[in-house]
Amino acid sequence: MSIYRGTHGTSTKRADLIQANGFEVSAVAKAGSGVYLWAYADDSSTARDLAIGWYWKQVGWRKFADELKPNWSVLYAEVEADDDACFDCNTIAFREALFGYLRKLGRANDEGYTDDDLCAAYNTLIKRVEAKVGREFCVIHTCVTLPKGVALKEKVAGGDPFVHIVRKDPVKLRVIDRENESDGDDMDVAVAVAG
């Protein structure tokens, strides 16, 4: 049994709803369906910055257009899962299978893949692995590329950031802490993302 921790960036209104009703699994996302957490082990500072950056990206996409004046909230969450209920996509074999799946889509070399393409690829390949081993995974570990405009100095040293994706049983995902924009301004992150 292991505990996986991460941050989830959203608006304060939506954070209130998550804390009242629980997380909802996203149907389409870059690395397959699930609830995405920017992963951390002991130091949550980079995961916090990523959550706030993700919030600002969503503001640009008008995700919170129904809110009069949205503010960011960072939910610090954790999920406990059996080790055999987790799958790590950061292996050479999985990456080869992922690239092979995407090549079969027959796109031109200079044509990029959509988030729908990537989501379908991850979901299909993970279902194949689940069928092969005879069990479903509730937590997936992988790396995702940062959305354009989300600044992260640490990317130079470590590559794309890690995420935990909770695919099954989001009720096991619990909020352990929360930080709101109104708790204290964080202009460094806001300026880096907006500018």
Legacy VTK file of the C-alpha trace (Angstrom):
# vtk DataFile Version 3.0
C-alpha trace
ASCII
DATASET POLYDATA
POINTS 195 float
0.000 0.000 0.000
1.370 3.404 -0.974
0.184 6.980 -0.570
0.486 9.308 -3.554
0.259 13.075 -3.087
-0.339 15.876 -5.521
-1.896 19.257 -6.129
-4.971 20.132 -8.133
-5.447 23.714 -9.381
-8.922 25.092 -9.925
-11.131 28.044 -9.041
-12.203 28.680 -5.461
-15.848 28.002 -6.360
-14.982 24.660 -7.946
-12.672 23.784 -5.047
-15.654 24.307 -2.712
-17.695 21.903 -4.869
-14.890 19.323 -4.889
-14.604 19.470 -1.121
-18.383 19.127 -0.753
-19.010 16.456 -3.425
-15.643 14.903 -4.277
-13.561 14.923 -7.444
-15.027 14.135 -10.863
-13.105 12.049 -13.381
-12.279 13.992 -16.574
-13.409 12.098 -19.660
-10.778 13.570 -21.982
-7.336 14.707 -20.901
-3.808 14.497 -22.249
-2.793 11.176 -20.705
-6.162 9.469 -20.439
-9.261 9.811 -18.309
-9.029 10.606 -14.616
-8.418 13.193 -11.930
-5.016 14.810 -12.447
-2.669 15.700 -9.609
0.709 17.391 -10.050
2.814 14.863 -8.163
5.111 15.532 -5.231
6.807 13.436 -2.555
7.978 15.805 0.199
8.330 19.303 -1.277
5.052 20.517 -2.764
6.366 23.904 -3.992
6.792 22.954 -7.676
3.483 21.046 -7.692
1.832 24.137 -6.170
3.255 26.378 -8.899
2.038 23.926 -11.552
-1.464 23.892 -10.047
-1.625 27.691 -10.062
-0.224 27.804 -13.600
-2.847 25.283 -14.698
-5.553 27.463 -13.125
-4.360 30.500 -15.126
-4.295 28.416 -18.308
-7.908 27.414 -17.685
-8.826 31.078 -17.131
-7.421 31.776 -20.612
-9.582 28.949 -21.991
-12.606 30.547 -20.265
-13.176 27.445 -18.143
-14.509 29.627 -15.328
-16.609 31.979 -17.496
-19.638 31.237 -15.330
-17.881 32.770 -12.308
-18.016 36.523 -11.757
-14.464 36.969 -10.469
-12.696 33.639 -10.093
-9.717 33.194 -7.803
-7.383 30.211 -7.726
-7.359 27.461 -5.166
-4.793 24.717 -4.806
-6.091 21.486 -3.353
-3.429 19.275 -1.792
-4.718 15.737 -2.117
-3.645 12.174 -1.523
-4.815 8.739 -2.533
-3.872 5.439 -0.957
-3.638 2.478 -3.318
-2.280 -1.048 -3.386
0.955 -1.172 -5.336
-0.570 -3.646 -7.813
-3.425 -1.171 -8.444
-0.965 1.382 -9.857
0.670 1.528 -13.264
3.737 3.519 -14.311
3.597 4.760 -17.909
7.173 6.056 -17.667
8.775 2.926 -19.064
10.479 2.390 -22.390
8.056 -0.406 -23.281
4.978 1.741 -22.640
6.432 4.708 -24.536
7.213 2.463 -27.525
3.629 1.160 -27.478
2.283 4.723 -27.198
4.378 5.990 -30.121
3.431 2.908 -32.181
-0.275 3.505 -31.507
0.020 7.150 -32.542
1.964 6.244 -35.728
-0.897 3.949 -36.733
-3.194 6.971 -36.819
-1.488 7.761 -40.122
-0.901 11.455 -39.534
1.595 13.376 -41.599
4.944 13.832 -39.866
4.392 17.546 -39.312
0.789 17.192 -38.094
0.492 17.195 -34.310
-1.665 14.916 -32.236
-4.708 16.289 -30.457
-5.487 15.796 -26.786
-8.265 13.442 -27.951
-5.657 11.357 -29.828
-3.393 11.145 -26.790
-6.273 10.402 -24.434
-7.506 7.578 -26.675
-3.987 6.170 -26.972
-3.413 6.121 -23.208
-6.886 4.732 -22.447
-6.561 1.985 -25.076
-3.064 0.922 -24.052
-3.850 0.943 -20.330
-6.970 -1.186 -20.966
-4.773 -3.652 -22.882
-2.353 -3.890 -19.966
-5.263 -4.291 -17.523
-6.677 -7.128 -19.640
-3.266 -8.794 -19.786
-2.669 -8.678 -16.016
-6.311 -9.294 -15.086
-6.915 -6.226 -12.915
-7.828 -2.562 -13.212
-5.456 0.209 -12.195
-6.819 2.996 -10.067
-3.725 5.232 -10.199
-1.561 5.915 -13.252
1.836 7.628 -13.030
3.128 9.500 -16.063
4.638 12.774 -17.262
2.731 15.406 -19.192
3.945 18.316 -21.238
3.218 21.720 -19.837
0.541 23.708 -21.625
1.997 26.604 -23.618
2.517 29.641 -21.437
2.883 27.764 -18.144
6.349 28.670 -16.906
8.416 26.179 -14.925
12.099 26.859 -14.366
12.626 23.333 -13.017
11.671 21.838 -16.424
15.195 22.558 -17.645
16.620 20.247 -14.981
13.975 17.547 -14.791
11.982 17.386 -18.016
8.206 17.217 -18.082
6.467 17.160 -14.692
5.035 13.992 -13.144
1.342 13.503 -12.543
-0.741 10.963 -10.687
-3.969 10.223 -12.533
-6.696 8.726 -10.369
-8.803 6.706 -12.817
-10.933 4.576 -10.548
-12.497 5.220 -7.159
-12.043 9.004 -6.957
-13.782 8.750 -3.569
-10.478 7.388 -2.236
-8.893 10.692 -3.254
-9.033 13.016 -0.281
-8.154 16.670 0.154
-5.596 17.075 2.935
-5.002 20.823 2.649
-6.057 23.847 0.639
-4.590 27.201 -0.313
-6.649 30.046 -1.765
-5.509 33.060 -3.747
-7.201 35.264 -1.183
-4.929 33.757 1.525
-2.045 35.805 0.115
-1.183 37.055 -3.338
1.247 35.054 -5.427
2.136 37.539 -8.119
5.300 35.695 -9.255
3.348 32.715 -10.551
0.526 34.844 -11.976
2.923 37.105 -13.867
4.991 34.170 -15.182
1.884 32.495 -16.602
0.030 35.561 -17.824
3.107 37.282 -19.253
LINES 1 196
195 0 1 2 3 4 5 6 7 8 9 10 11 12 13 14 15 16 17 18 19 20 21 22 23 24 25 26 27 28 29 30 31 32 33 34 35 36 37 38 39 40 41 42 43 44 45 46 47 48 49 50 51 52 53 54 55 56 57 58 59 60 61 62 63 64 65 66 67 68 69 70 71 72 73 74 75 76 77 78 79 80 81 82 83 84 85 86 87 88 89 90 91 92 93 94 95 96 97 98 99 100 101 102 103 104 105 106 107 108 109 110 111 112 113 114 115 116 117 118 119 120 121 122 123 124 125 126 127 128 129 130 131 132 133 134 135 136 137 138 139 140 141 142 143 144 145 146 147 148 149 150 151 152 153 154 155 156 157 158 159 160 161 162 163 164 165 166 167 168 169 170 171 172 173 174 175 176 177 178 179 180 181 182 183 184 185 186 187 188 189 190 191 192 193 194
